[in-house]
Structure formats: C-alpha cells, structure tokens
Amino acid sequence: MTKHGKKYTAAAAKVDIDKVYSAREAVALAKETSFTKFDATIEVHMRTTLDSRQADQQLRDVVVLPHGLGKTVRVLVFAQGEGAAAARAAGADLVADDDETMKKIEGGALDFDVAIATPDAMGKVGRLGRVLGPRGLMPNPKAGTVVGAADMERAIKEAKAGRVEYRLDKTNNVHVSIGKASFGADKLFENYVALMDAVNKSRPSGAKGNFVKRITITSTMGPGIKTDPNEHIEGVE
C-alpha cells in the first residue's frame, strides 16, 4: 500500500471517493486540493472502451483551449527556404534548417514543447523518430503540426496559445492537461468543456455507445476526483 505524506492525506480528506462529482465541482476541487509548492498542472484522465489496436477506434486530434495552458510554449520548426523564413517571421523559438541544428536535436540538446514541420522537411524529420517519438514531439498532419509556409503563422500562434493534442495510448486511456492550479475555477472549467467537446466531435467510427467510461480530474501529485463522463454540459453534445 502506498504511503502518502501529510499534505496529500489532508488534500485527499476533502474528496469523497464514493462520489461522482459534476465537472464544475471536480475541476474546482482539483484546484482546491493542489498542495505542491510549484504551480501544479490540472490533468484530465479518461478511461475509454476503445481498442487502440483497431484502425477504426483511434482517437487523436487537437483542441485549442480558450484559456491556454498557463505556460510558455517553445516552438521548434523543421523547414527550409520559404518555410523557414515564414517560421522565423511568425515567432518560432527555434528553426531547424541546417545540419548543425539537426545534430543538436538528435543529441537531445535543444529544449522545446511543440515541433512543427513543413511537408518538404519530413524526410529529414523522419530520421529523428527515435528522439521525437518517445517525447510525443513527432510532427503529424492529424495533429496540425505538418503545415505549408502559408499556414505557418496560424500553426505557431495556436501552439503558443494553448493548442493541445490528445490521443489514445496503448492502454486505451487519454491523458490531457487543461491548465494550472493558479487559474480561476471558471477558466479551468471552460478549458475542460472545450476539451470534452473536441473529444466527442472526434469520436472514432468504430466507437460503441458512450466510449468514455470514466473520467478522473486531478492536480499534479494531488488526489483523483471522479466526474461523470456522460454529464451534459453546455457546449458538449
């Protein structure tokens, strides 16, 4: 049995483990039970009925959270020529258009949160799969991170504003951040609504019934709070 510290125990005492809270209550309680000295992240964990091994049950898309994630997002762009120029003009933090930068990335020497690429750069990006893949940073058209020069400004602005990718993992779960504990409860709730609206709209063709069967909301290191995945919230069908 895991032994928890006094702060966790005090926070957990505020949560009724047998209760399924409304989404608004759960988000507010996750914020209230955050006890870390740093500004904790509020996380949404979904258990689904999907099977990640089936092609028609994949869940992967992006959502732009209305209030962002509360952190500075560093954007790296893989591009050449016109695409590289467009990336620099749009405010990319790093542009990988030379061999030296590519070698630094391969060695894990550069720090970034989102990677965007132009289609003509994907050949080189593919060789960095073992570095980018495990960190969830491989550019992907489905995630809106493979774009042409004309769409570069929009892609970078969305990434910095709080565009979040959500995807089904191998255990058929989805884990997504919706902001920081320092956010107001209303902002966190609005981010949650935007996320669930997007998840429901990207329902896989092979999904049956209510494919999200359990949702837990928590802060970093905080206690889990159960909420009803089938609750009708305004803006969520």
C-alpha positions in Angstrom: 0.0 0.0 0.0 1.4 3.4 -1.0 2.2 5.7 2.0 1.3 9.3 1.4 2.6 12.4 3.1 0.6 14.7 5.4 -0.2 17.2 2.7 -1.6 14.6 0.4 -3.6 13.0 3.2 -5.1 16.4 4.1 -6.0 17.1 0.5 -7.5 13.6 0.0 -9.7 14.1 3.0 -11.6 16.8 1.1 -12.6 14.3 -1.6 -15.4 11.8 -1.2 -14.0 8.7 -3.1 -17.5 7.3 -3.5 -19.0 10.4 -5.1 -19.1 11.2 -8.8 -18.9 15.0 -8.9 -20.2 17.3 -11.6 -17.5 18.5 -13.9 -17.6 22.0 -12.5 -17.3 20.6 -8.9 -14.5 18.3 -9.9 -12.4 21.0 -11.5 -12.9 23.4 -8.6 -12.0 20.6 -6.1 -8.8 19.6 -8.1 -7.7 23.2 -7.8 -8.6 23.4 -4.1 -6.7 20.1 -3.3 -3.5 21.1 -5.1 -0.8 21.3 -2.4 2.5 21.5 -4.3 4.8 24.5 -3.8 5.0 24.9 -7.6 2.0 25.8 -9.8 0.6 22.4 -10.4 -1.0 21.3 -13.6 -4.7 20.3 -13.7 -5.0 17.0 -15.5 -7.9 15.0 -17.1 -7.6 11.3 -17.3 -10.1 9.3 -19.4 -10.7 5.6 -19.4 -12.3 4.5 -22.7 -13.9 1.5 -24.2 -11.9 1.9 -27.4 -9.3 -0.6 -28.6 -6.1 1.1 -29.7 -5.2 -2.0 -31.8 -8.2 -1.3 -34.1 -7.8 1.1 -37.0 -11.4 2.4 -36.7 -11.1 3.0 -32.9 -8.2 5.5 -32.9 -8.7 8.8 -31.1 -6.2 11.5 -31.9 -6.8 15.2 -32.5 -6.1 18.7 -31.2 -8.0 21.3 -29.3 -7.2 25.0 -28.8 -8.1 25.6 -25.1 -9.7 29.1 -24.7 -7.5 30.0 -21.8 -4.3 28.2 -22.8 -2.2 26.1 -20.5 -0.6 28.8 -18.4 2.9 28.2 -19.6 5.4 29.5 -22.2 5.3 27.1 -25.1 8.6 26.8 -27.0 8.0 26.0 -30.7 10.6 24.4 -33.0 10.0 24.4 -36.7 11.6 22.0 -39.2 11.6 23.8 -42.5 13.7 25.1 -45.4 13.8 28.2 -47.6 10.4 29.9 -47.7 9.0 27.7 -44.8 12.0 28.6 -42.6 11.6 32.3 -43.3 7.8 32.1 -42.6 8.6 30.3 -39.3 11.0 33.0 -38.1 8.6 35.8 -39.1 5.8 34.1 -37.2 7.9 33.9 -33.9 9.2 30.3 -33.9 11.6 29.9 -31.0 13.9 27.6 -33.0 14.1 26.8 -36.7 15.9 23.7 -37.8 17.0 24.4 -41.3 20.7 23.3 -41.1 22.6 20.2 -40.2 24.1 21.6 -37.1 20.7 22.2 -35.5 19.5 18.8 -36.6 22.5 17.2 -34.8 21.7 19.1 -31.6 18.2 17.8 -31.7 19.4 14.3 -32.3 21.6 14.6 -29.3 18.8 15.9 -27.1 20.5 19.3 -26.6 17.5 21.5 -27.5 14.5 22.2 -25.3 11.1 22.7 -27.0 7.5 21.8 -26.3 6.0 21.6 -29.8 7.6 20.6 -33.1 6.1 21.8 -36.4 7.4 20.8 -39.9 6.7 21.7 -43.5 6.0 18.7 -45.8 9.3 19.0 -47.6 11.3 18.7 -44.4 9.6 15.5 -43.2 12.2 13.3 -44.9 14.9 14.6 -42.5 12.5 14.7 -39.6 11.7 11.0 -40.0 15.3 10.2 -39.1 14.8 11.8 -35.7 11.9 9.5 -34.9 13.7 7.7 -32.0 14.3 11.1 -30.4 11.0 12.8 -31.1 8.6 9.8 -30.9 9.0 8.9 -27.3 8.5 12.5 -26.3 5.4 12.9 -28.3 7.0 15.6 -30.5 6.9 14.0 -33.9 5.1 16.4 -36.3 1.9 14.8 -37.6 -0.7 16.1 -40.2 -3.5 14.9 -37.9 -2.2 17.0 -35.1 -1.9 20.0 -37.3 1.9 20.1 -36.9 2.7 19.4 -40.6 1.9 22.6 -42.5 2.9 24.6 -45.5 4.5 28.0 -45.3 1.1 29.7 -45.9 -0.3 28.2 -42.7 2.9 28.6 -40.6 1.8 31.7 -38.7 -1.5 30.2 -37.7 0.1 26.9 -36.6 2.7 28.7 -34.4 0.1 31.1 -32.9 -2.2 28.2 -32.0 0.7 26.2 -30.5 1.7 29.1 -28.3 -1.9 30.0 -27.4 -2.7 26.6 -25.9 -3.3 24.0 -28.6 -3.2 20.6 -27.0 -3.0 17.2 -28.7 -5.0 14.4 -27.2 -4.5 10.8 -28.2 -5.4 7.3 -27.1 -2.5 5.4 -25.6 -1.7 1.7 -25.7 -3.7 1.1 -22.5 -6.8 2.8 -24.1 -6.5 5.9 -21.9 -6.3 9.6 -22.7 -4.3 12.0 -20.5 -4.6 15.8 -21.1 -3.6 18.9 -19.3 -6.2 21.7 -19.1 -4.3 24.4 -17.2 -2.7 25.4 -14.0 -3.9 25.4 -10.4 -3.4 29.1 -10.3 -6.2 29.5 -13.0 -9.6 30.6 -11.8 -12.1 27.7 -11.5 -14.2 29.2 -14.3 -11.3 29.2 -16.7 -10.4 25.6 -15.9 -14.0 24.6 -16.4 -14.2 26.3 -19.7 -11.0 24.6 -20.8 -12.5 21.3 -19.7 -15.7 21.9 -21.7 -13.6 22.8 -24.8 -11.7 19.5 -24.4 -14.7 17.3 -24.0 -16.5 19.0 -26.9 -13.5 18.2 -29.1 -13.2 14.6 -27.9 -16.9 13.9 -28.6 -16.7 15.5 -32.0 -13.7 13.3 -32.9 -15.5 10.2 -31.9 -13.9 7.2 -33.9 -16.2 5.4 -36.4 -15.7 2.1 -34.5 -16.7 3.5 -31.1 -19.8 2.0 -29.5 -22.1 3.8 -27.1 -20.6 6.2 -24.6 -16.9 5.4 -25.4 -15.5 7.5 -22.5 -16.5 5.3 -19.5 -14.6 7.0 -16.6 -13.0 10.5 -16.1 -10.8 11.5 -13.2 -9.6 15.0 -12.7 -6.5 15.7 -10.6 -3.7 18.2 -9.9 -0.1 17.2 -10.1 0.5 14.8 -7.2 -3.0 15.5 -5.9 -5.9 13.1 -5.2 -8.1 11.9 -8.1 -11.7 13.3 -8.4 -14.3 11.3 -10.3 -16.7 13.1 -12.6 -19.5 11.8 -14.8 -18.3 11.3 -18.4 -21.9 11.4 -19.6 -22.9 14.6 -17.9 -24.5 17.0 -20.4 -22.6 20.2 -20.3 -23.5 23.3 -22.4 -21.3 23.1 -25.5 -20.8 19.4 -25.2 -23.2 17.1 -27.1 
